[in-house]
Amino acid sequence: MNSRRLPLLIAAAALFALTGPPVTAHAAVPAAACLDGKTETRGHSAVDDGEIRWTDNTAYDDARKFAISTWQFSGSKIKIVADSAITSNDLEFKDGNLGTSASAPLAQYERHGSIGATDYVVFNKQKLRGASKNRLRYVALHELGHALGLCHKADTVVSLMWKNAPSPGYEITWIPDVDKANYKNLWG
């Protein structure tokens, strides 16, 4: 080792120990295209006047609460708040029997679309029986993403919105940057 460089290396190591690794600027993650030629539009969401008013008729309360709080990330524009006696319900979380076949969904977002109509996130009790906490949270995050107007993404990007759920144990339980970018494109 070059002895003239040794003091510089010691100084750099001491600075690193005190301040941590250098911070590098990351390029903004671009939004991802929808699958199957679809587009994300506000009209495919449960959002009404900048908010989603929800009610709950599900046994998966932890998953619902987690999804709502996680989608309220720093910079999010859409408020997701419980319905009240004087507001119109935009979204209901409920349980249903959607089948057990390989093609049956873990849950689904049902858009009804007319003025004053309630949209639904339906958890498939038949497929979610015995599912882990992270599996349930992933499913709720994904379906609430649909209620916010997001569409399915290719599995070549890290997204909550993959068409096919990841294998158990590999669930995403945060809002990836690509989903934040799509959200921002849709809602500002």
HUCORLIN-V858648 format. One record per residue. N is the residue number from 1. SS is DSSP state (H for helix, E for strand, - for the rest). PHI is phi in whole degrees, 0 to 359 (999 if undefined). NEAR is the number of other ideal C-beta (glycine too) atoms within 12 Angstrom. Layout:
{{N SS PHI NEAR} {N SS PHI NEAR}}
This chain:
{{1 - 999 9} {2 - 289 8} {3 H 292 9} {4 H 288 8} {5 H 273 11} {6 H 304 12} {7 H 299 13} {8 H 293 14} {9 H 295 15} {10 H 295 14} {11 H 297 13} {12 H 295 16} {13 H 296 13} {14 H 294 12} {15 H 297 14} {16 H 299 13} {17 H 296 11} {18 H 278 10} {19 H 249 11} {20 - 89 8} {21 - 294 10} {22 - 296 9} {23 - 271 7} {24 - 248 6} {25 - 284 6} {26 - 256 7} {27 - 292 8} {28 - 298 12} {29 - 282 20} {30 - 285 16} {31 - 295 26} {32 - 253 29} {33 - 287 23} {34 - 283 27} {35 H 279 21} {36 H 58 11} {37 H 72 8} {38 - 279 17} {39 - 229 19} {40 - 274 30} {41 - 223 19} {42 H 298 25} {43 H 292 15} {44 H 263 25} {45 - 248 33} {46 - 265 40} {47 - 286 34} {48 E 225 30} {49 - 54 17} {50 - 77 18} {51 E 209 28} {52 E 241 41} {53 E 266 30} {54 E 240 39} {55 E 234 25} {56 E 228 26} {57 E 220 21} {58 - 229 30} {59 - 277 18} {60 - 264 35} {61 H 297 19} {62 H 300 24} {63 H 297 36} {64 H 300 35} {65 H 300 24} {66 H 298 27} {67 H 298 42} {68 H 298 34} {69 H 293 21} {70 H 289 30} {71 H 288 42} {72 - 267 23} {73 - 290 24} {74 - 302 10} {75 - 98 15} {76 - 289 27} {77 - 259 24} {78 - 273 34} {79 E 277 21} {80 E 241 36} {81 E 229 23} {82 E 296 21} {83 - 292 23} {84 - 229 12} {85 - 293 9} {86 - 249 7} {87 - 240 20} {88 - 266 23} {89 - 288 28} {90 - 263 36} {91 E 213 44} {92 E 239 31} {93 E 270 43} {94 E 215 29} {95 E 255 28} {96 E 205 26} {97 - 251 17} {98 - 254 26} {99 - 104 17} {100 - 239 15} {101 - 295 10} {102 - 301 9} {103 - 271 13} {104 - 291 19} {105 - 284 29} {106 - 288 39} {107 E 195 42} {108 E 207 27} {109 E 262 38} {110 E 249 25} {111 - 266 27} {112 - 257 19} {113 - 75 19} {114 - 274 11} {115 - 299 10} {116 - 81 13} {117 - 281 17} {118 - 262 29} {119 E 270 36} {120 E 226 32} {121 E 253 44} {122 E 251 35} {123 E 275 42} {124 E 277 30} {125 H 304 24} {126 H 294 20} {127 H 264 28} {128 H 263 33} {129 - 302 17} {130 - 80 11} {131 - 291 27} {132 - 290 19} {133 H 302 21} {134 H 293 23} {135 H 297 32} {136 H 297 37} {137 H 295 35} {138 H 301 39} {139 H 300 45} {140 H 295 45} {141 H 299 45} {142 H 299 42} {143 H 292 45} {144 H 292 46} {145 H 301 44} {146 H 297 40} {147 H 297 44} {148 - 274 49} {149 - 101 34} {150 - 278 45} {151 - 252 35} {152 - 290 31} {153 E 242 32} {154 - 293 18} {155 - 281 20} {156 - 269 12} {157 - 240 25} {158 - 280 22} {159 - 210 37} {160 - 289 41} {161 - 261 42} {162 E 301 32} {163 - 294 23} {164 - 251 18} {165 - 296 33} {166 - 294 23} {167 - 299 14} {168 - 307 18} {169 - 96 14} {170 - 239 16} {171 - 287 26} {172 - 269 32} {173 - 235 26} {174 - 214 22} {175 - 264 35} {176 - 296 28} {177 H 303 24} {178 H 296 30} {179 H 289 40} {180 H 296 32} {181 H 295 27} {182 H 295 33} {183 H 302 38} {184 H 297 26} {185 H 300 26} {186 H 278 27} {187 H 243 29} {188 - 86 11}}
